[in-house]
Amino acid sequence: MDRHLTRRGLLAGAGGALAGLGLTGCVGMDTAQPTAPGALTSLSTRPVTLRFGVAVGPTEEPWAKQLAADFHKLHPNITIDVQPNAQITDIKTLVTNAVSGTLPDIMRTTDVLSAVQAEKGLFLDLTPYFEAYGYQESDFVDNIMKLGKYSGRQLVVPRGVDQVVVAYNPKLFKKFGVPLPHRGWTWDDFLAASKALTQKVGSTQYWALGIQKGANYTGYPVFIPFMRGWGGDVVNADSTRATLDDPRVIEGVAQMMDYYRTFSPAFSNPPADPFLGGTAAMNFYVRPLMLGDMVNPQHTAWLTDFVPGFVNFPLFPTPKIGAGMQGWAGTVNTKHPHETAAFLLYTLSRRGQSLYSTIAAEVPVRHDLATSDAWQKPLNFHGDIDQSAFYDLAQYQSYPPSKLPIATNGQMATAIADALDAIRLEKQTPAQAMRQANTLINQTLKGLK
């Protein structure tokens, strides 16, 4: 899931397409990865350098360099040259580079980008390599590998599990005599708790929910599950048109906006998050945002005033939990497909996942590492905290539709943004706003054909 989870400013798809490149053959093996019986090593014994394009920022480059160094220990002749690239998310630039043959061998991608990138033919097909290495979807947390699969082909390797959770302040639950949340709690449970937690005591206003700007009603990890939570969906079965005018989708939007209007100050956009200040009992979070709040010096007070608990996103009548993906892919321009695939599948091996989850504190995608201590340590500064909500109930994960990017295409995302703003400002009813957005999105789709 991309760090920038709001609807505005997301990239629109670029025109044109590239032909995907096919490949055959087996890949090289090492002791860090499982192998299929009879599989042969086919990695080069000559010096090979692979270029690895990552986002510019304080974390991705050092994380990638540590993985590259560990892979180099296994394959001393293969060097991974990590290259921060400010345009690694720009579709038009990537297509231009692909045409000129200058894409890096490996590149960073996300759920909001990979569908369009796959459509443009930018990625190396990893499917035969998965088969050669003996990996199975059952090795990984439910649904996570599907986020990197397009037209039946595995093109992207997710680097961790990223789903929305509820962080809560046990002190406020105790203060107002509200039972602590429990695994599997429902929308009705969440609403009942919110009613008891939202009240004014003296001059202090207490809220049920804070305003975490990366995971509130303006972010697709939250609004898409609401849209699907009453049995509807945001697109039709073959992903050819938007269905935001479905009464069940409208009901979900109405429930979401009514909730925020009543139990959160998010509509007024206060400068500080009341959850971090101790006057809101809960917040929606994805793990990268939680870790970001932890290391921000302005937010350390909440870590000393109370120890947060974590529980699943409330289960709607049709349970949906917002989820997303950040990951890596090989590109069609690589001249070393076997070595590129070997590195990517190393990142999914027990060794690679153990290292990555330790350095990035992200939840591993492997079932056999889901309960490991490595990724949980950063939050356990006050003793063990139950962090199972970050990977539990993964069967309910809900992510943006990949074939019809209504949450990520610029024009379509803006239509949804404008609809939610109109509801927030009470200029339109949920039915009026969503029907108008649906018409605009489907008109946009016609123009893209």
Residue, then its C-alpha position, 0 to 999 in steps of 0.5 A: m500500500d502506497r504511503h500516499l493513500t488519499r484519493r487526490g493526486l494519484l497517477a492517471g494511466a498513460g496511453g500506449a502499450l508495450a508488448g510483454l516479453g516471454l521467457t522459458g527455462c529454470v532458475g538458479m537455486d540456493t540454500a535460502q530458497p526451496t526448489a522443485p525436484g530436479a530443478l537446475t541452477s542456471l545463474s551466470t557464474r560471471p560477474v552480473t550487476l542488477r540495477f534496483g530502482v527504489a523510491v527516494g526517501p529515508t527508508e527504502e534505499p537502506w532497506a534495499k541495500q541490506l537485502a542486496a548485501d545479503f543476497h550478494k553473500l549467497h551469490p558473490n558474482i551478483t551485485i545489486d546496485v540500489q538506485p533511488n529514483a524520483q520518477i520510479t512511480d511516473i507511468k509516462t517516464l517508465v513507458t518511455n524508458a521501457v521503449s528506450g530499453t533503460l528501465p532498471d532490472i528491478m523496480r519498486t511498485t505499489d498496488v496503486l501503480s502496478a495494474v497500470q504498469a502491468e497493462k503497459g507490459l513493463f514487468l518480467d513474468l515471474t510465473p515460471y520462476f515461482e514454479a521452478y523454485g517450488y513456491q505455492e500460494s498457500d505458503f503466503v498470507d491469504n490474498i497477498m500474492k494475488l495483489g501481484k498477479y495479473s491475467g493469471r501471471q505473477l508479475v510482482v513480489p509483495r514485500g509485506v502484509d499491509q491491512v487496516v487495523v484499529a489502534y485503541n487507547p485502553k485508558l479511554f475505554k476504561k475511563f468511560g466503562v466501555p469493554l475493550p475491543h475483541r477479535g472479530w468485533t463487528w460494525d455494530d460493536f464498533l458503533a456501540a463503543s463509539k457512542a459511549l466514547t464520544q462525549k464532552v467532560g468539562s471543557t474537553q471533547y472526547w472522540a471515538l475516532g481520530i483523524q489519521k489522514g492516511a487512513n480515514y474516509t479520504g483514503y481508499p483502504v477505508f472508503i472501498p471496504f465501506m462501499r463493499g461492506w453492505g454487499g455491493d461492489v465498486v465495479n461490475a463482475d467483468s470490471t468494465r464499468a463502475t457501479l457506485d450507483d448500486p444502492r448497497v454501495i450508497e448505503g456503505v458510503a452513507q454509513m461511513m459519512d454519518y459515522y465520521r460526522t458524529f464520532s470523529p473531528a475529521f470533517s473539520n480537519p483539526p491540525a493535531d490528531p486527537f488520538l495521539g493527544g489522548t482525546a480520541a479512543m481509536n484510529f484506523y492505521v496501516r502499519p507503515l503509518m503506525l511506524g511513522d507516527m512512532v518515530n515522529p518526535q512530535h508524537t512520542a507523548w502518546l507512546t508514554d501516556f498509554v500503550p496502544g492495543f490493536v484489533n481488527f477493522p470492524l466487520f461489516p455485514t459483508p466483512k471487508i478489511g482494507a488492504g494493499m501492497q508495496g512490492w518489487a518487480g523485474t522489468v522487461n528491459t533486464k538482460h539478466p532475467h534469471e538473476t533478477a528473478a533469483f533476487l526477487l524470489y530470495t526476498l520471499s524466502r524465509r531468509g529474505q523475509s526474516l531480514y526484511s521484516t526485521i529491518a522494516a518492521e513490516v508483517p512478513v508475507r510468509h505464513d511460517l513467519a507471521t508470528s515471529d518476534a522480528w517484525q513485532k519488536p518496534l511496538n513492544f517497547h512496553g512489553d509484549i503487545d498483541q499485534s495479530a490484527f496486522y495479519d489476522l482475518a486476511q480472508y477479508q482483505s479488500y483492495p482496489p480493483s486492478k483492472l478498473p482503477i477507480a481509486t487511482n486514476g486521476q480523473m476517477a479518483t477526483a470524481i470520488a473525492d468530489a462526491l465525498d466532499a459534497i456529502r461532507l458539506e451537505k451539498q448532496t445526499p450520498a445517493q446524489a453524490m455517488r450517482q453523479a460520480n458513477t456517471l463521471i467515472n463511466q464517461t471517463l472510461k469511455g474516453l480511455k477506450 
